[in-house]
Amino acid sequence: MLDFLPAPLRGVIASLLLALNTLLLCSFLFGVALLKALPFALTRRFTHWLMNHTHEAWVSNNKAWMQLVRRTRWHLSGLEGLDYQHSYLVTSNHQSWVDIMVLQYVLNRKIQPLKFFLKQELIWVPVIGLAWWTLGFPFMKRYSKAYLEKHPEKKGKDLETTRKTCAKFRDNPVGIFNFAEGTRFTQGKHAQQQSPFRYLLKPKAGGIAFVLDAMGEQLESIVNVTIHYPGGKPGYWGLLCGNVRDVVVHFEELKIPPQFIGRNYDQDGEYRLEFQGWINQLWHDKDALLTQMHREYPACP
């Protein structure tokens, strides 16, 4: 424990450990990328195993420096039914970039390493793009409504491309992640949206529906996560400095309603309305849970 050190110094130490962890494991992954390019089934299975364990090692190393700078008190519930051998779609409320570290910290080795759908253009980001590709993150290409109006022949092509990308997950369990709100909660965004929720922005049902359209039959269930920080919304520098004292996280495993499997969100208006209603109800329940969490775990002094 480094809590005897000044917070800024703890932040510098944690930053250096995070950078070292990332550089070392990314360098290793670039070697794996060369193996991944070989057209052999045995090589593909080996690189998949290697990528998963490297990803989990990166998270475990991050957990180590997080524990080093602060022994955060974790208040967790609902994790009991999760299975490492199953595929899940994970979604959560979004307050801070710390949310991603929290989810990785808690779910590491309980389910498969979390993968995010990324825009296809991000594959060209130096260093990180190659790491994402090596780790098997799915890259997707989505067309805007304006583009589709000019090129109607492209309708459905984005989903078709994503389905092909997700085909590699059919023989292996996977954890897919999506922030349903699409962006971090702020009071300004909350007011601009005129959100009906107290602690949440309006959910964007299309993101989750898009994942279900692409790979719904492969998923065991949806893991609905609710995160609360009794000390207030932390920034990433605050996490590095060890200023996050308490984290409350609740997990709820939801079976995917069978009527939502195998349908097209963009082209089926009846399904779209039904699905939006289902997601909105989940968010009403999540808002009520957050209200309860704020009562049970009030702001730290």
N, C-alpha and C positions, 0 to 999 in steps of 0.2 A: 504493500500500500504506500502510495506517495502523497497521502493527504496532508502530510506535514510540510509539503512544499507549497510555494505560492501558486495559485491557479494558473497564471500565464506560463510559468515554467512547466507545470504539468501538461499544459496544452502543447508546448513546443516538443516535449518528449513524446507525447502521444502522436503528434503529427509526423515526427521522424519515424516512429515505429510503424505507423500506417503506410508511409511512403516506402519504407524498406520492405515491408510485407508485400506491397503491391508490385514493386519493381522485381523482387526475387521471383515471385510466383508468375508474373507476366512473362518474364524471361524464360521460365520453364515451359509455359504454355506455348510460346512461339516454337519451341522444339516439337511440342505435341502437334502443332499445326502442320508441320511437315509430314508427320506420320498420318494425320487425318486425310491428307491429300492422296494417299495411296489407295488404289481401287480394290481393296481386299476386305472381305467380310470380317475376318479375324482382327484385322487392323482397326476397323471401325468399332468393333466391340471393345477392344482394348483402349482405344482413345476415349470412348464414351466413359468407361470406368475411370480412366485417368483424369478426365476433365471434371467429373463429379467429385472425386476425392481431392483434387487440387482446389476446386471451388470451396469445398467444405473446410479444407485446411486454411484457406484465406480467411474465412469467417471465424474459425477457431482462434487464429492468431489475433484477429481483431477483438474477439471476446477477452483474450488475455490482457491486452493493453487497456481495455475498458475496465476490467477488474483491478488492474494495477493503479489507475488514477482515481478510482472511486468504487467502493463496494456498494453498488446501487441495490436498493431493496426492490425486488421483483414481486408483484402481486399478480399471479397468473391463475387463470381458470379456463376449463373447457378443452384442455389438450389431450385428454385421456384416450379418445377414440382414433386419433390420427395414426396412420400406418405408412411406414417408409416405402412399402411396395406398391402403394396406390398413387394415382395421378390426381392432382387437385388444382382447382382454380381458386386463388387466394385474393381477397379484396379487403380493403381497410379504409377507415377515415384517414385523412391526410392533413397533418398540422405542420410538419417540419421534415427536413431531409433526414432528421434523426429517426423518423419512422422506419426507414429502410433498414438501418442498423439494428433497430429494435426487433423487427421481424426476422432478420437473419440470425440475430443472437438467440432468440427463443426457439425458432423452428429448425435451427441447424441440426441435421442428422435425425430429426423427428419425421420430416418428409424430405422429398428430393430437393436439391438446391433450387431456390427460386429463380425463374427466368422471366424476363420482361419482353413483351413485344416491342420491337424497336423499328423506327422508320428506316427504310432501306438505305437512305442516304448516310445514316450514321455508321455504316460499315467502313466508310472512308475516313473516320476520325482517327488520327495518328495513334498508334499503340493500342488504345482502348478498343477501337473498332475491331482489330484483329483478335484481341482477347475475347470480346463478346462472341465473335464468330467461332473461335476455337471452343468456347464453353457451350456452344450450341444454342445461343439465344436466337429466337426466331425473328427474322427480319421481314417486315411487311411493307407493301406498297399500297397506299390508299389514295384514291382520286377524290378531289373536291367536287362538290355539287356543280360548281361553275364549269369545271373541266368535263364532267360527264354530260352536261347539257350540250357542249360543243362536240363531244365524242361519245355518243350514246352506245357505240359498239363496245366500249370499254366497261359497260355495266356488268358487275359480277366478276370481272377479271381480278380485282383486288382480293376478293374472297377465295377465288380459285387458286391464286398464287399462294395465299396463306395456307390453304389446305395442303398444297404440295409441300410447303415448308414444314408443316406440322406432321407430315407423314413419317418423318424420322422418329417421332415419339411413340409410334404405334406399338413398337416392341419393347419399349422401356418406359417405366413410370417417370412422371415429370411434375414439377410444381410451377404453374404459370401464375404470374402476378399482374394485377391491374388495379390502379387507384380509380375507383368509380367516380370520384369527384373531379378527376382530371387535373387538379391543381391544389396547392396548399391553401388551407383555410386562413383567411384574414378577415377582420371586421369590415374592411373596405369592400372586399369581394362579396361578403355576406350581404351587405347593404345594397350593393349594385345589383345582385341577383334577386333581391327581395326574397331570400330563402325562407321557406316556411319552418325551417328547423332552427333550434336555438344554438346548437354547437356544430352544425354541419352545413356544407354547401349542397346545392342540388346535385344528385347523382346523375351521371351521364350513362344511361342504360345501354347505349350503343356499343361501348367498349366491351362490356361483359358479354353482350349478345353476339358480338363479332367473334369472340373466343369460342362461345358455344356453337356458333355456326360452323367454325373451322374444325373443332375437335371435341364437341360435346359428348360423343359416344365413348371417347377415351377417358373421360373424367369420372372419378369416383363420386365427387361431390364438390360443392363450393364451401370454402372456409371463410366465414364472415368474421373479420377481426375488428375489435373496437379498442382503441388506445387512448389512455388518459394520462396526463402528466400533472400530478398534484402540485408540483412546484411551478407550474406555468409552462407554456410552449417553449422548449429549448431550441437554441440554435446549434449548428454543428460545432462551432467553436466552444460553446458551452459543454457539449459532450466531450470534446477533446480535453477540456480543462477539468473534467470530473465534477461538473456542477449539476448533473442529473441524479438526484437523490432517490427518487421513487418513480417507478413506472408501473401502471396498472394495465393489464392486457387481458381481454376476454376473447376466447375463440368459440365460434358456433359453427358446427358442421351441418350444412344444409344439403339434402338430396336435391338434385336438379329435377324440377317438374318435367315429366316425360313429354308434355305438350310443347316444351321449349327446345326439344332436340330435333334436328333435321329441318329447321325452318329458316327462312331468309329474312332477317330483320329489316333490311333496306327495301325489300320488294313486297313484303306481306304486312299491310296496314293493320289488319286485325291482330296479328301476332305482336306487332310493335306496340300497340296500345296496351295489350294484356301484359307484356313483359315490362313496360314502363311502370304500370300499376304495381307489379310484383316488387320491382326494385324500390319504388317509392315507399312501399310498406316496410321493406327491410330498413330503409333509412329512418322512417318514423320510429321503429322499434329501437334502432341504434341511438337515436337522439334521446329516447326515454332512458336507455341504459346509461348514456353519458351523464344525464341529469342525476341518476342514482349514484354513479361513480363520484361525481362532484360532492355529493352529500356524504358518502362513506369515506372518501379520501380528499378532505378539504386541502386548500392551499397550505403548503408548509410554511412555518414561520421563518 
